[in-house]
């Protein structure tokens, strides 16, 4: 099964995470790949990670952006 999406408004500066839910849930925690697609930050070194991956979802965590900026993140999960 493959699921994908775009998450907007993800904090770019490491100040928080953005939760994503899978629907339907996976039978086990899938690998998740994330990429930054757009940014309100002027930094070019934004790093994005899928963290706390479970069968029902994960959280997106970004660092490297300017304080109080956000990014949009494309993600794909495949099991």
PyMOL Python script that loads the backbone (N, CA, C, O; Angstrom):
from pymol import cmd

cmd.read_pdbstr("""\
ATOM      1  N   UNK A   1       0.843  -1.175   0.000  1.00  0.00           N
ATOM      2  CA  UNK A   1       0.000   0.000   0.000  1.00  0.00           C
ATOM      3  C   UNK A   1       0.887   1.236   0.000  1.00  0.00           C
ATOM      4  O   UNK A   1       1.918   1.277   0.672  1.00  0.00           O
ATOM      5  N   UNK A   2       0.475   2.240  -0.759  1.00  0.00           N
ATOM      6  CA  UNK A   2       1.176   3.516  -0.834  1.00  0.00           C
ATOM      7  C   UNK A   2       0.209   4.627  -0.444  1.00  0.00           C
ATOM      8  O   UNK A   2      -0.939   4.660  -0.887  1.00  0.00           O
ATOM      9  N   UNK A   3       0.697   5.529   0.392  1.00  0.00           N
ATOM     10  CA  UNK A   3      -0.055   6.736   0.729  1.00  0.00           C
ATOM     11  C   UNK A   3       0.896   7.916   0.593  1.00  0.00           C
ATOM     12  O   UNK A   3       2.094   7.785   0.844  1.00  0.00           O
ATOM     13  N   UNK A   4       0.368   9.061   0.198  1.00  0.00           N
ATOM     14  CA  UNK A   4       1.198  10.256   0.055  1.00  0.00           C
ATOM     15  C   UNK A   4       0.353  11.493   0.311  1.00  0.00           C
ATOM     16  O   UNK A   4      -0.876  11.432   0.355  1.00  0.00           O
ATOM     17  N   UNK A   5       1.036  12.610   0.477  1.00  0.00           N
ATOM     18  CA  UNK A   5       0.321  13.850   0.697  1.00  0.00           C
ATOM     19  C   UNK A   5       1.258  15.029   0.802  1.00  0.00           C
ATOM     20  O   UNK A   5       2.471  14.896   0.640  1.00  0.00           O
ATOM     21  N   UNK A   6       0.683  16.177   1.072  1.00  0.00           N
ATOM     22  CA  UNK A   6       1.451  17.395   1.314  1.00  0.00           C
ATOM     23  C   UNK A   6       0.962  17.995   2.623  1.00  0.00           C
ATOM     24  O   UNK A   6      -0.241  18.112   2.856  1.00  0.00           O
ATOM     25  N   UNK A   7       1.895  18.365   3.460  1.00  0.00           N
ATOM     26  CA  UNK A   7       1.581  18.971   4.754  1.00  0.00           C
ATOM     27  C   UNK A   7       2.071  20.412   4.707  1.00  0.00           C
ATOM     28  O   UNK A   7       3.256  20.663   4.489  1.00  0.00           O
ATOM     29  N   UNK A   8       1.165  21.352   4.911  1.00  0.00           N
ATOM     30  CA  UNK A   8       1.534  22.765   4.892  1.00  0.00           C
ATOM     31  C   UNK A   8       1.671  23.297   6.315  1.00  0.00           C
ATOM     32  O   UNK A   8       1.164  22.704   7.267  1.00  0.00           O
ATOM     33  N   UNK A   9       2.354  24.406   6.438  1.00  0.00           N
ATOM     34  CA  UNK A   9       2.471  25.064   7.738  1.00  0.00           C
ATOM     35  C   UNK A   9       3.366  24.358   8.738  1.00  0.00           C
ATOM     36  O   UNK A   9       3.187  24.516   9.946  1.00  0.00           O
ATOM     37  N   UNK A  10       4.332  23.578   8.255  1.00  0.00           N
ATOM     38  CA  UNK A  10       5.254  22.866   9.149  1.00  0.00           C
ATOM     39  C   UNK A  10       6.308  23.859   9.646  1.00  0.00           C
ATOM     40  O   UNK A  10       6.959  24.508   8.828  1.00  0.00           O
ATOM     41  N   UNK A  11       6.493  23.995  10.972  1.00  0.00           N
ATOM     42  CA  UNK A  11       7.529  24.913  11.474  1.00  0.00           C
ATOM     43  C   UNK A  11       8.899  24.551  10.905  1.00  0.00           C
ATOM     44  O   UNK A  11       9.319  23.396  10.980  1.00  0.00           O
ATOM     45  N   UNK A  12       9.599  25.540  10.332  1.00  0.00           N
ATOM     46  CA  UNK A  12      10.881  25.299   9.671  1.00  0.00           C
ATOM     47  C   UNK A  12      12.073  25.404  10.605  1.00  0.00           C
ATOM     48  O   UNK A  12      13.187  25.040  10.231  1.00  0.00           O
ATOM     49  N   UNK A  13      11.851  25.900  11.821  1.00  0.00           N
ATOM     50  CA  UNK A  13      12.970  26.238  12.704  1.00  0.00           C
ATOM     51  C   UNK A  13      13.165  25.277  13.878  1.00  0.00           C
ATOM     52  O   UNK A  13      13.878  25.602  14.827  1.00  0.00           O
ATOM     53  N   UNK A  14      12.544  24.103  13.822  1.00  0.00           N
ATOM     54  CA  UNK A  14      12.702  23.129  14.902  1.00  0.00           C
ATOM     55  C   UNK A  14      11.860  23.426  16.124  1.00  0.00           C
ATOM     56  O   UNK A  14      12.045  22.800  17.167  1.00  0.00           O
ATOM     57  N   UNK A  15      10.932  24.378  16.016  1.00  0.00           N
ATOM     58  CA  UNK A  15      10.137  24.764  17.190  1.00  0.00           C
ATOM     59  C   UNK A  15       8.939  23.853  17.433  1.00  0.00           C
ATOM     60  O   UNK A  15       8.255  23.991  18.447  1.00  0.00           O
ATOM     61  N   UNK A  16       8.678  22.929  16.520  1.00  0.00           N
ATOM     62  CA  UNK A  16       7.545  22.036  16.705  1.00  0.00           C
ATOM     63  C   UNK A  16       7.479  20.988  15.610  1.00  0.00           C
ATOM     64  O   UNK A  16       8.313  20.957  14.705  1.00  0.00           O
ATOM     65  N   UNK A  17       6.481  20.135  15.708  1.00  0.00           N
ATOM     66  CA  UNK A  17       6.271  19.102  14.708  1.00  0.00           C
ATOM     67  C   UNK A  17       4.876  19.259  14.116  1.00  0.00           C
ATOM     68  O   UNK A  17       4.043  20.006  14.629  1.00  0.00           O
ATOM     69  N   UNK A  18       4.646  18.543  13.032  1.00  0.00           N
ATOM     70  CA  UNK A  18       3.348  18.563  12.381  1.00  0.00           C
ATOM     71  C   UNK A  18       2.879  17.122  12.203  1.00  0.00           C
ATOM     72  O   UNK A  18       3.526  16.358  11.487  1.00  0.00           O
ATOM     73  N   UNK A  19       1.760  16.727  12.842  1.00  0.00           N
ATOM     74  CA  UNK A  19       1.312  15.333  12.775  1.00  0.00           C
ATOM     75  C   UNK A  19       0.606  15.003  11.453  1.00  0.00           C
ATOM     76  O   UNK A  19      -0.103  15.832  10.881  1.00  0.00           O
ATOM     77  N   UNK A  20       0.823  13.771  10.991  1.00  0.00           N
ATOM     78  CA  UNK A  20       0.178  13.241   9.794  1.00  0.00           C
ATOM     79  C   UNK A  20      -0.462  11.911  10.172  1.00  0.00           C
ATOM     80  O   UNK A  20       0.171  11.088  10.831  1.00  0.00           O
ATOM     81  N   UNK A  21      -1.705  11.692   9.764  1.00  0.00           N
ATOM     82  CA  UNK A  21      -2.396  10.425  10.031  1.00  0.00           C
ATOM     83  C   UNK A  21      -2.553   9.635   8.745  1.00  0.00           C
ATOM     84  O   UNK A  21      -2.832  10.203   7.689  1.00  0.00           O
ATOM     85  N   UNK A  22      -2.372   8.312   8.837  1.00  0.00           N
ATOM     86  CA  UNK A  22      -2.614   7.422   7.706  1.00  0.00           C
ATOM     87  C   UNK A  22      -4.067   6.972   7.739  1.00  0.00           C
ATOM     88  O   UNK A  22      -4.611   6.672   8.802  1.00  0.00           O
ATOM     89  N   UNK A  23      -4.694   6.927   6.555  1.00  0.00           N
ATOM     90  CA  UNK A  23      -6.039   6.394   6.469  1.00  0.00           C
ATOM     91  C   UNK A  23      -6.192   5.670   5.143  1.00  0.00           C
ATOM     92  O   UNK A  23      -6.221   6.311   4.092  1.00  0.00           O
ATOM     93  N   UNK A  24      -6.289   4.357   5.172  1.00  0.00           N
ATOM     94  CA  UNK A  24      -6.367   3.498   6.355  1.00  0.00           C
ATOM     95  C   UNK A  24      -4.979   3.291   6.968  1.00  0.00           C
ATOM     96  O   UNK A  24      -3.965   3.684   6.391  1.00  0.00           O
ATOM     97  N   UNK A  25      -4.959   2.674   8.133  1.00  0.00           N
ATOM     98  CA  UNK A  25      -3.685   2.409   8.805  1.00  0.00           C
ATOM     99  C   UNK A  25      -2.934   1.295   8.076  1.00  0.00           C
ATOM    100  O   UNK A  25      -3.537   0.482   7.375  1.00  0.00           O
ATOM    101  N   UNK A  26      -1.624   1.269   8.247  1.00  0.00           N
ATOM    102  CA  UNK A  26      -0.765   0.227   7.684  1.00  0.00           C
ATOM    103  C   UNK A  26      -0.730  -0.972   8.630  1.00  0.00           C
ATOM    104  O   UNK A  26      -1.057  -0.841   9.810  1.00  0.00           O
ATOM    105  N   UNK A  27      -0.339  -2.129   8.124  1.00  0.00           N
ATOM    106  CA  UNK A  27      -0.229  -3.337   8.953  1.00  0.00           C
ATOM    107  C   UNK A  27       1.013  -3.296   9.840  1.00  0.00           C
ATOM    108  O   UNK A  27       1.041  -3.944  10.886  1.00  0.00           O
ATOM    109  N   UNK A  28       2.027  -2.553   9.445  1.00  0.00           N
ATOM    110  CA  UNK A  28       3.204  -2.286  10.276  1.00  0.00           C
ATOM    111  C   UNK A  28       3.715  -0.899   9.893  1.00  0.00           C
ATOM    112  O   UNK A  28       3.301  -0.343   8.876  1.00  0.00           O
ATOM    113  N   UNK A  29       4.605  -0.347  10.696  1.00  0.00           N
ATOM    114  CA  UNK A  29       5.099   1.014  10.446  1.00  0.00           C
ATOM    115  C   UNK A  29       5.856   1.058   9.113  1.00  0.00           C
ATOM    116  O   UNK A  29       6.827   0.323   8.935  1.00  0.00           O
ATOM    117  N   UNK A  30       5.427   1.901   8.187  1.00  0.00           N
ATOM    118  CA  UNK A  30       6.059   1.948   6.868  1.00  0.00           C
ATOM    119  C   UNK A  30       7.255   2.898   6.831  1.00  0.00           C
ATOM    120  O   UNK A  30       7.361   3.796   7.667  1.00  0.00           O
ATOM    121  N   UNK A  31       8.155   2.701   5.864  1.00  0.00           N
ATOM    122  CA  UNK A  31       9.164   3.727   5.617  1.00  0.00           C
ATOM    123  C   UNK A  31       8.474   4.982   5.075  1.00  0.00           C
ATOM    124  O   UNK A  31       7.538   4.882   4.282  1.00  0.00           O
ATOM    125  N   UNK A  32       8.928   6.148   5.497  1.00  0.00           N
ATOM    126  CA  UNK A  32       8.348   7.413   5.048  1.00  0.00           C
ATOM    127  C   UNK A  32       9.473   8.303   4.534  1.00  0.00           C
ATOM    128  O   UNK A  32      10.515   8.439   5.175  1.00  0.00           O
ATOM    129  N   UNK A  33       9.248   8.909   3.362  1.00  0.00           N
ATOM    130  CA  UNK A  33      10.200   9.840   2.770  1.00  0.00           C
ATOM    131  C   UNK A  33       9.531  11.205   2.692  1.00  0.00           C
ATOM    132  O   UNK A  33       8.383  11.319   2.262  1.00  0.00           O
ATOM    133  N   UNK A  34      10.258  12.244   3.112  1.00  0.00           N
ATOM    134  CA  UNK A  34       9.725  13.609   3.099  1.00  0.00           C
ATOM    135  C   UNK A  34      10.677  14.533   2.346  1.00  0.00           C
ATOM    136  O   UNK A  34      11.895  14.366   2.411  1.00  0.00           O
ATOM    137  N   UNK A  35      10.114  15.510   1.628  1.00  0.00           N
ATOM    138  CA  UNK A  35      10.903  16.543   0.967  1.00  0.00           C
ATOM    139  C   UNK A  35      10.223  17.891   1.159  1.00  0.00           C
ATOM    140  O   UNK A  35       8.995  17.981   1.147  1.00  0.00           O
ATOM    141  N   UNK A  36      11.016  18.928   1.334  1.00  0.00           N
ATOM    142  CA  UNK A  36      10.489  20.287   1.436  1.00  0.00           C
ATOM    143  C   UNK A  36      10.143  20.758   0.031  1.00  0.00           C
ATOM    144  O   UNK A  36      10.974  20.678  -0.875  1.00  0.00           O
ATOM    145  N   UNK A  37       8.915  21.251  -0.156  1.00  0.00           N
ATOM    146  CA  UNK A  37       8.486  21.689  -1.484  1.00  0.00           C
ATOM    147  C   UNK A  37       8.404  23.198  -1.619  1.00  0.00           C
ATOM    148  O   UNK A  37       8.627  23.731  -2.707  1.00  0.00           O
ATOM    149  N   UNK A  38       8.093  23.891  -0.547  1.00  0.00           N
ATOM    150  CA  UNK A  38       8.082  25.347  -0.583  1.00  0.00           C
ATOM    151  C   UNK A  38       8.369  25.871   0.813  1.00  0.00           C
ATOM    152  O   UNK A  38       8.129  25.194   1.813  1.00  0.00           O
ATOM    153  N   UNK A  39       8.886  27.088   0.859  1.00  0.00           N
ATOM    154  CA  UNK A  39       9.332  27.622   2.141  1.00  0.00           C
ATOM    155  C   UNK A  39       9.110  29.120   2.213  1.00  0.00           C
ATOM    156  O   UNK A  39       9.283  29.840   1.230  1.00  0.00           O
ATOM    157  N   UNK A  40       8.722  29.575   3.398  1.00  0.00           N
ATOM    158  CA  UNK A  40       8.671  31.017   3.649  1.00  0.00           C
ATOM    159  C   UNK A  40       9.965  31.468   4.313  1.00  0.00           C
ATOM    160  O   UNK A  40      10.126  32.643   4.645  1.00  0.00           O
ATOM    161  N   UNK A  41      10.894  30.516   4.507  1.00  0.00           N
ATOM    162  CA  UNK A  41      12.172  30.805   5.151  1.00  0.00           C
ATOM    163  C   UNK A  41      13.212  31.166   4.103  1.00  0.00           C
ATOM    164  O   UNK A  41      13.169  30.652   2.985  1.00  0.00           O
ATOM    165  N   UNK A  42      14.140  32.039   4.451  1.00  0.00           N
ATOM    166  CA  UNK A  42      15.199  32.416   3.526  1.00  0.00           C
ATOM    167  C   UNK A  42      16.397  31.491   3.623  1.00  0.00           C
ATOM    168  O   UNK A  42      17.342  31.645   2.850  1.00  0.00           O
ATOM    169  N   UNK A  43      16.394  30.544   4.535  1.00  0.00           N
ATOM    170  CA  UNK A  43      17.508  29.617   4.686  1.00  0.00           C
ATOM    171  C   UNK A  43      17.439  28.537   3.619  1.00  0.00           C
ATOM    172  O   UNK A  43      16.357  28.046   3.295  1.00  0.00           O
ATOM    173  N   UNK A  44      18.582  28.170   3.077  1.00  0.00           N
ATOM    174  CA  UNK A  44      18.610  27.124   2.054  1.00  0.00           C
ATOM    175  C   UNK A  44      19.002  25.766   2.625  1.00  0.00           C
ATOM    176  O   UNK A  44      19.112  24.795   1.875  1.00  0.00           O
ATOM    177  N   UNK A  45      19.213  25.679   3.925  1.00  0.00           N
ATOM    178  CA  UNK A  45      19.678  24.442   4.539  1.00  0.00           C
ATOM    179  C   UNK A  45      18.611  23.815   5.430  1.00  0.00           C
ATOM    180  O   UNK A  45      18.917  23.364   6.533  1.00  0.00           O
ATOM    181  N   UNK A  46      17.369  23.780   4.968  1.00  0.00           N
ATOM    182  CA  UNK A  46      16.290  23.199   5.763  1.00  0.00           C
ATOM    183  C   UNK A  46      16.342  21.685   5.642  1.00  0.00           C
ATOM    184  O   UNK A  46      16.393  21.137   4.541  1.00  0.00           O
ATOM    185  N   UNK A  47      16.329  21.028   6.775  1.00  0.00           N
ATOM    186  CA  UNK A  47      16.347  19.574   6.848  1.00  0.00           C
ATOM    187  C   UNK A  47      14.983  19.099   7.339  1.00  0.00           C
ATOM    188  O   UNK A  47      14.403  19.702   8.241  1.00  0.00           O
ATOM    189  N   UNK A  48      14.466  18.015   6.747  1.00  0.00           N
ATOM    190  CA  UNK A  48      13.157  17.495   7.130  1.00  0.00           C
ATOM    191  C   UNK A  48      13.278  16.012   7.472  1.00  0.00           C
ATOM    192  O   UNK A  48      14.015  15.273   6.820  1.00  0.00           O
ATOM    193  N   UNK A  49      12.543  15.584   8.508  1.00  0.00           N
ATOM    194  CA  UNK A  49      12.553  14.194   8.954  1.00  0.00           C
ATOM    195  C   UNK A  49      11.141  13.732   9.262  1.00  0.00           C
ATOM    196  O   UNK A  49      10.306  14.507   9.728  1.00  0.00           O
ATOM    197  N   UNK A  50      10.884  12.445   8.990  1.00  0.00           N
ATOM    198  CA  UNK A  50       9.677  11.780   9.479  1.00  0.00           C
ATOM    199  C   UNK A  50      10.071  11.121  10.793  1.00  0.00           C
ATOM    200  O   UNK A  50      10.976  10.287  10.816  1.00  0.00           O
ATOM    201  N   UNK A  51       9.407  11.482  11.886  1.00  0.00           N
ATOM    202  CA  UNK A  51       9.745  10.922  13.198  1.00  0.00           C
ATOM    203  C   UNK A  51       8.529  10.244  13.803  1.00  0.00           C
ATOM    204  O   UNK A  51       7.394  10.500  13.400  1.00  0.00           O
ATOM    205  N   UNK A  52       8.779   9.382  14.769  1.00  0.00           N
ATOM    206  CA  UNK A  52       7.711   8.692  15.504  1.00  0.00           C
ATOM    207  C   UNK A  52       6.725   7.986  14.562  1.00  0.00           C
ATOM    208  O   UNK A  52       5.510   8.096  14.731  1.00  0.00           O
ATOM    209  N   UNK A  53       7.259   7.263  13.574  1.00  0.00           N
ATOM    210  CA  UNK A  53       6.414   6.576  12.591  1.00  0.00           C
ATOM    211  C   UNK A  53       5.763   5.352  13.233  1.00  0.00           C
ATOM    212  O   UNK A  53       6.436   4.524  13.847  1.00  0.00           O
ATOM    213  N   UNK A  54       4.430   5.252  13.080  1.00  0.00           N
ATOM    214  CA  UNK A  54       3.657   4.108  13.573  1.00  0.00           C
ATOM    215  C   UNK A  54       2.759   3.623  12.435  1.00  0.00           C
ATOM    216  O   UNK A  54       2.817   4.145  11.322  1.00  0.00           O
ATOM    217  N   UNK A  55       1.945   2.639  12.718  1.00  0.00           N
ATOM    218  CA  UNK A  55       1.004   2.144  11.714  1.00  0.00           C
ATOM    219  C   UNK A  55      -0.076   3.171  11.380  1.00  0.00           C
ATOM    220  O   UNK A  55      -0.688   3.099  10.314  1.00  0.00           O
ATOM    221  N   UNK A  56      -0.315   4.120  12.275  1.00  0.00           N
ATOM    222  CA  UNK A  56      -1.397   5.083  12.075  1.00  0.00           C
ATOM    223  C   UNK A  56      -0.935   6.486  11.693  1.00  0.00           C
ATOM    224  O   UNK A  56      -1.772   7.350  11.431  1.00  0.00           O
ATOM    225  N   UNK A  57       0.384   6.738  11.655  1.00  0.00           N
ATOM    226  CA  UNK A  57       0.850   8.058  11.261  1.00  0.00           C
ATOM    227  C   UNK A  57       2.269   8.347  11.681  1.00  0.00           C
ATOM    228  O   UNK A  57       3.009   7.450  12.083  1.00  0.00           O
ATOM    229  N   UNK A  58       2.642   9.613  11.585  1.00  0.00           N
ATOM    230  CA  UNK A  58       3.992  10.054  11.941  1.00  0.00           C
ATOM    231  C   UNK A  58       3.969  11.552  12.169  1.00  0.00           C
ATOM    232  O   UNK A  58       2.932  12.194  12.002  1.00  0.00           O
ATOM    233  N   UNK A  59       5.106  12.110  12.549  1.00  0.00           N
ATOM    234  CA  UNK A  59       5.246  13.554  12.696  1.00  0.00           C
ATOM    235  C   UNK A  59       6.361  14.043  11.794  1.00  0.00           C
ATOM    236  O   UNK A  59       7.352  13.346  11.580  1.00  0.00           O
ATOM    237  N   UNK A  60       6.193  15.252  11.265  1.00  0.00           N
ATOM    238  CA  UNK A  60       7.212  15.876  10.433  1.00  0.00           C
ATOM    239  C   UNK A  60       7.963  16.888  11.294  1.00  0.00           C
ATOM    240  O   UNK A  60       7.354  17.698  11.993  1.00  0.00           O
ATOM    241  N   UNK A  61       9.295  16.830  11.234  1.00  0.00           N
ATOM    242  CA  UNK A  61      10.146  17.732  12.004  1.00  0.00           C
ATOM    243  C   UNK A  61      11.159  18.371  11.059  1.00  0.00           C
ATOM    244  O   UNK A  61      11.865  17.664  10.339  1.00  0.00           O
ATOM    245  N   UNK A  62      11.235  19.693  11.054  1.00  0.00           N
ATOM    246  CA  UNK A  62      12.173  20.432  10.210  1.00  0.00           C
ATOM    247  C   UNK A  62      13.092  21.295  11.065  1.00  0.00           C
ATOM    248  O   UNK A  62      12.705  21.781  12.128  1.00  0.00           O
ATOM    249  N   UNK A  63      14.311  21.472  10.582  1.00  0.00           N
ATOM    250  CA  UNK A  63      15.269  22.374  11.222  1.00  0.00           C
ATOM    251  C   UNK A  63      15.993  23.160  10.137  1.00  0.00           C
ATOM    252  O   UNK A  63      15.967  22.784   8.965  1.00  0.00           O
ATOM    253  N   UNK A  64      16.634  24.243  10.529  1.00  0.00           N
ATOM    254  CA  UNK A  64      17.456  25.028   9.624  1.00  0.00           C
ATOM    255  C   UNK A  64      16.790  26.272   9.082  1.00  0.00           C
ATOM    256  O   UNK A  64      17.454  27.099   8.457  1.00  0.00           O
ATOM    257  N   UNK A  65      15.495  26.428   9.304  1.00  0.00           N
ATOM    258  CA  UNK A  65      14.784  27.601   8.815  1.00  0.00           C
ATOM    259  C   UNK A  65      14.891  28.760   9.783  1.00  0.00           C
ATOM    260  O   UNK A  65      15.299  28.596  10.932  1.00  0.00           O
ATOM    261  N   UNK A  66      14.524  29.916   9.307  1.00  0.00           N
ATOM    262  CA  UNK A  66      14.504  31.113  10.143  1.00  0.00           C
ATOM    263  C   UNK A  66      13.386  30.983  11.183  1.00  0.00           C
ATOM    264  O   UNK A  66      12.379  30.327  10.913  1.00  0.00           O
ATOM    265  N   UNK A  67      13.540  31.593  12.364  1.00  0.00           N
ATOM    266  CA  UNK A  67      12.484  31.548  13.379  1.00  0.00           C
ATOM    267  C   UNK A  67      11.141  32.032  12.834  1.00  0.00           C
ATOM    268  O   UNK A  67      11.079  32.982  12.054  1.00  0.00           O
ATOM    269  N   UNK A  68      10.084  31.373  13.253  1.00  0.00           N
ATOM    270  CA  UNK A  68       8.703  31.720  12.919  1.00  0.00           C
ATOM    271  C   UNK A  68       8.359  31.575  11.438  1.00  0.00           C
ATOM    272  O   UNK A  68       7.430  32.221  10.951  1.00  0.00           O
ATOM    273  N   UNK A  69       9.106  30.725  10.714  1.00  0.00           N
ATOM    274  CA  UNK A  69       8.777  30.459   9.316  1.00  0.00           C
ATOM    275  C   UNK A  69       8.249  29.041   9.175  1.00  0.00           C
ATOM    276  O   UNK A  69       8.447  28.200  10.052  1.00  0.00           O
ATOM    277  N   UNK A  70       7.578  28.788   8.067  1.00  0.00           N
ATOM    278  CA  UNK A  70       7.008  27.470   7.826  1.00  0.00           C
ATOM    279  C   UNK A  70       7.401  26.959   6.440  1.00  0.00           C
ATOM    280  O   UNK A  70       7.854  27.716   5.582  1.00  0.00           O
ATOM    281  N   UNK A  71       7.216  25.658   6.250  1.00  0.00           N
ATOM    282  CA  UNK A  71       7.458  25.023   4.963  1.00  0.00           C
ATOM    283  C   UNK A  71       6.289  24.118   4.620  1.00  0.00           C
ATOM    284  O   UNK A  71       5.496  23.750   5.486  1.00  0.00           O
ATOM    285  N   UNK A  72       6.194  23.768   3.355  1.00  0.00           N
ATOM    286  CA  UNK A  72       5.290  22.713   2.902  1.00  0.00           C
ATOM    287  C   UNK A  72       6.139  21.485   2.618  1.00  0.00           C
ATOM    288  O   UNK A  72       7.228  21.590   2.055  1.00  0.00           O
ATOM    289  N   UNK A  73       5.638  20.323   3.008  1.00  0.00           N
ATOM    290  CA  UNK A  73       6.405  19.083   2.891  1.00  0.00           C
ATOM    291  C   UNK A  73       5.575  18.043   2.140  1.00  0.00           C
ATOM    292  O   UNK A  73       4.441  17.747   2.516  1.00  0.00           O
ATOM    293  N   UNK A  74       6.161  17.490   1.064  1.00  0.00           N
ATOM    294  CA  UNK A  74       5.582  16.319   0.402  1.00  0.00           C
ATOM    295  C   UNK A  74       6.059  15.090   1.135  1.00  0.00           C
ATOM    296  O   UNK A  74       7.209  15.037   1.570  1.00  0.00           O
ATOM    297  N   UNK A  75       5.185  14.084   1.283  1.00  0.00           N
ATOM    298  CA  UNK A  75       5.582  12.847   1.937  1.00  0.00           C
ATOM    299  C   UNK A  75       4.980  11.658   1.204  1.00  0.00           C
ATOM    300  O   UNK A  75       3.941  11.772   0.552  1.00  0.00           O
ATOM    301  N   UNK A  76       5.654  10.507   1.320  1.00  0.00           N
ATOM    302  CA  UNK A  76       5.162   9.271   0.758  1.00  0.00           C
ATOM    303  C   UNK A  76       5.527   8.136   1.701  1.00  0.00           C
ATOM    304  O   UNK A  76       6.652   8.060   2.194  1.00  0.00           O
ATOM    305  N   UNK A  77       4.561   7.253   1.944  1.00  0.00           N
ATOM    306  CA  UNK A  77       4.764   6.066   2.784  1.00  0.00           C
ATOM    307  C   UNK A  77       4.407   4.855   1.936  1.00  0.00           C
ATOM    308  O   UNK A  77       3.385   4.853   1.251  1.00  0.00           O
ATOM    309  N   UNK A  78       5.241   3.834   1.982  1.00  0.00           N
ATOM    310  CA  UNK A  78       5.051   2.665   1.135  1.00  0.00           C
ATOM    311  C   UNK A  78       5.391   1.400   1.904  1.00  0.00           C
ATOM    312  O   UNK A  78       6.487   1.265   2.448  1.00  0.00           O
ATOM    313  N   UNK A  79       4.447   0.480   1.944  1.00  0.00           N
ATOM    314  CA  UNK A  79       4.693  -0.794   2.629  1.00  0.00           C
ATOM    315  C   UNK A  79       4.214  -1.920   1.735  1.00  0.00           C
ATOM    316  O   UNK A  79       4.320  -3.089   2.105  1.00  0.00           O
TER     317      UNK A  79
END
""", "prot")
cmd.dss("prot")
cmd.show_as("cartoon", "prot")
cmd.util.cbc("prot")
cmd.orient("prot")
